[in-house]
Amino acid sequence: MNENLDPTGENLSPQELDIEKQLRPLSFEDFTGQDQALENLQIFVQAANQRGEALDHTLFHGPPGLGKTTLAHILANELDVNIRVTSGPVLDKPGDLAGLLTNLDERDVLFIDEIHRLSPIVEEYLYSAMEDYKIDIMIESGPNARSVQINLNPFTLVGATTRSGLLTAPMRARFGISSRLQYYSTELLTTIIQRSASILNVPIAMEAAIEIAGRSRGTPRIANALLRRIRDFAQIKGNGKIDIEIARFGLNALNVDAFGLDEMDNKILSTIIEKFKGGPVGITTIATAVSESPETIEEVYEPFLIQQGFIMRTPRGREVTEAAYKHLGKNRGSTQSELF
């Protein structure tokens, strides 16, 4: 896939990750968007600080790249506590989790990304830690094995997931705060791009910022990734300033169209039309046809295609809409030769 449009950030180099951290807001004041969620979080944090208590366990869910990790760090900063960061797939066994929990100071934040991917045994082990601030640890083994209960410092678990539907009911019930993050408007993304350009010390014209924002799939991480790439084009192909001409030149060179769709997005739409007569068709079949994993289709591509009105979910599978035919310049009943 086009790594510039990868909202998960999994394909970023160490250097790119460092730059992304530089662009990351550190406080509620610096954070743009998600107004309702942010307003509530500010109240919850202020109340917890006044009481001197740990913030209730908090769940952030929604498509990738919208600020879940950033908000976890902001919570720790606003609470004036430390944050420990891990992810669901990394926690293979209860001992991995116990090592993190027993090293948390009072009111610290433990951030678990992709929390829906916790193994069942680790998840069950987490229940008592979240509810009672206690865990049981097995001492020794064999006939001498015994369980010892350890009290934990009160802490805040912040979980992030792109697949909230995969969370078990017991896990979901243990989060006192739950916030769903929404896609960003072009206006908000323009503000983010201008802020990031200032941090990167690259001049950018307003219309160029709007152009980049409009092709960023409603996602801040993608907006910042595209800005970094357009900065390269401005440096090598222009005079260092990002104007509308260099922005459009760079975006076209990156195969990012006016809707923010890349080659894979358009391939998904074309495949459903060409091979499956517009649908309905199952997600696994689509994934096989475009040589991508079903999980990636569901987590990375499909949410935005649905949000933009190009794909519908039906009981029988996915269908493309009239907007998809129009976007590709096709009519219903197009033949394979007409599509390419």
N, C-alpha and C positions, 0 to 999 in steps of 0.2 A: 504494500500500500504506500501511498504518498506519505512519507514520515512527517511532513509539515502539517498534514491534516490528521495526524494520530492524536486524538484527545487524551489517550491514556498516558502519554509521555514515556512509554516503555522503550522506545527506540532512540531516546536522546543520548548523546555522548556525555561523558563526564563534564566536558567543557560547557555543553548546552545546559546541563542540569545546574551548573554553577550560575550561569546567566539567568536561568529561570528563577533560582532562589533570590537573586538580586532584584528581580522584578516583582517578587511576591510581597504583597502588603503585610505589614506586621501588626496592624491595629485595626479596630473597627472603623476608625476615622479614615484610614487609607483605603478601605475595602469599598469597591464599587459594585452596586447591584444587590439583588436578593434582599430588597428593602424590608419586607415583612419578616423574613427569617432573622435578618440582622437586628431589627428593632427588638424582637423578642429575646434574642440571645444577649443583647446588651442589658436588658432588664434582669434576666436570669443570673448573669455574671455579677452584676452590681449587688443583687440580693445575696448571693452566695458569699461575696466578699464582705458585706456588712455583717453577716452572721458568722463569718470565719469558718464556713463549712465547705466541703467538697461540692462542686457543681454536680447536679444530677447527671447520670450517664446519658450521653448524647449520641444520636444517630443522624448522620448526614447521608441522604440517598438521592440519586438522580444520575443523569448521563455523565460520562467522564469529562474531566477538564473544566468543570464549572466552579471549582473552588473548595471542594471538600477538605483536601489536605491543607490548603491555606487557612481555612477557618479553624481547623484543629490547632494549628500553631498560634493563630490569633487568640483562641480561647486560653491557651497556656500563658501567652504574654499578658492578656488582660487579667488573668487570675494571679499573675506574678508567681508562677510555679514552673517546674521542669516538665518536659514532655519526652516520653519514650515512644519511639516509632517502630512498628513492626507490621506484618501483614498476615492474613489468614493462612496462605499456603506455607509460610515459613514455620508456623507453629505446629510441628508434627506430633508432639506428645506433650502430656501435662507438665513434664519437667521443664520444657522450654518456656511455658507460660509462668510456672512457679518462679523461675529465676527472675523474670521481669517484675512480677507482682511483689515479691519480697524486697525488691530494691527501690520501690517507690516511696518517696517521702509523703508526708501528709498533704493532701489536696493535689498531688501531682496528676498529670494527664497521661494516660496510656492510650495511644492512637493505634488502632488496628485497621489497616486498609484492607479492602476485599474481605470484610468480615464474614460474608456469606460463604466463603471458602474454608472456614474453620472445619476441622474434622469433628465428627460427633463427640468423640471422647474428650477433646480439648474444650469444646463448647460446653459440655456438661460440667466440666471442671471449673469453668468460668462462672457458672451460675451462683455458687455460694460466695465467690469472691465479689461479684457485683451486688448481691443481695445482703450479705452479712459481713462482708470484709473478712472472710475466713477461708482458708483452704486446708485440705488434708494432704499430708505428705507421707508416703510410705518410707519407713526406715528399715534398713537391712532387707533381706530377701529370704525365700524359703520358709522353713518352719518358724524362724525368728522374726519374720516380717510383722510389722505393726504400723498402725496409722497414727500419726501425730497431727493434731490440729494447730495451725499457726494463725495468729491474728495479724491482719494487714492494716496498714495505715489507710484511713479513708481516702479514696482516690476517685478520679473521674475517668471512666472508659468512654472514649470517643470512637465510634465505629463508622466506617465509610463503606458504601456499597453502591454498585451500579445495578444490582439485581435484588432489590428489596423483597421481591416475591419469593426468593429462595431462602430468606431468613425463616427459621422455625418460630412458631408462636411463642414458646417460652423465652427465646432470646429477644424477640421483638418487645415482649411485655416488660422486660427489665430495663428498657430505656425510658427514662422519665421525660426526655426531650427528643423530639423527632422533627427534622427539617428536610423538606424536599427542595432541592435546588432546581431552578428553572433556567431554560436557555435565555441568553441575553439579547436585548434589542441592539440594532445597529448603532443607535445613539449611545448606549452605555459602552459598547465595545470601542467606539470612537474615543471616548474619554479614557478608557484603559490604554489604548494604543498611544494616545498623546502622552500619558503619564510614563509609559514604558520608553517611548522615544526620548523623553527628557532624561530618564535615568541612563539610557544608553548614549546620551549626548549626540543624537542624530537629529538634525532639523527635519521636520515633516510638515507638509502643507495640509490644511484642514481637509480639502477634497481628497487628498491621497489617503489620509487616515480613514475617511468615510468609505472610500473604495475598498481598502483592506478589511475594514470592519464588516462590510456587506458580504464579503466572501469568506468569513471566518466561522460559518456554521453555528453562530450564536454562542461560541465557546471561547472564553478568554485565553485558554492555553493555546488554541489554534491561532488566535489573533496575535499573540506574542511570538509564536513560531514563524508566522508569515512575516511579521515585522522584521524579525532578525534576518530572514532570507532577502527581503526587499532591501534592507540596509546593504547587503552584499552587492546587489545589482546597482544600487545608487553609488556605491563606492567604486565599482569597476566600470560600469557602463555610463555613469553620469558624473555629477560634480560633488557627490556626497550628500546632497539634499534629496529627500524623497518627495518628488512632486507627482502629480497625477499621471504624467506620461510614464515615468519610471515605475510607478506602482502598477499600472496596467501591463506594462511590458513584462515585469517580473512575475506577476500573477499568471499571465498567459503562458510564460515559460515554464511555470510550475504546474501547468495543466489544471488550474483552479478556475472553474467557470463562474459566471455572474451570480449563481446561486450558492457558490461555495462547494459544488460537487466536484469530485476528482474522477479519475479514470474508473476506479472500482465502483463508485456510486453509479455512474452512467452504465457501466458494464452490468451491474445488477438489474437496472431498469431495462436495458436492452435485452438481456437474457430472458427475463420474464415475458417480455413481449414476443421475442423471436422464437424461443423454444417452447413456451408454455401458453401462447396465445393471450398473454396479459394476465394469466392466473385464473383461479387460485392455484397456488402451488406451495408445498411445504418448505420450511426454512432449511431443512437438511438437504433437500433436493436442490434448492437454489445454491447453497454453499458448495455442493459437489460440482454444480455446473460452472461456477466461477472460480473454483479451486481455492476456496477460503474456508475457514472453520465456521460451523454454525454459531459458536459463541461470539466470534468476532463480528459476524453479520448482525447478530442480535444486539450486541453491546456498543459497537462503534458506528455501523452504517445505518441500520434500520431506524433507530430513534429519530435521527435527523430527517431521513426520507419521509417518515410518517408525519413529523412535525411540519415539514414543508408541503405536505399534501401530495406526495408522489406515490406513496404506497398506502394501502389499507390492510389492516388485519381483519380477516373474516374467520368464521368457524371452520372453513375448509382450507384456509391457508392465506398466503399473501397475494394481493391483486394490485396491479398498477392502476393509477387513476388517469382521467383525461388530461390532467396537468402533466403527467409523465409523457404521454404521447405528444403533447404540444411542445414540451421541453426538448424532446428528441426530434421534433419536426416530422412525426409519423402519424399515420392514420390507422385506426383499427383495421386489422386484416392485412397489415403490411407483410410483405414477404421477406425472407432472409436476404435476398439480393438488394431489396430496397433499404434495408437497415444499415448496410455497410458500403 
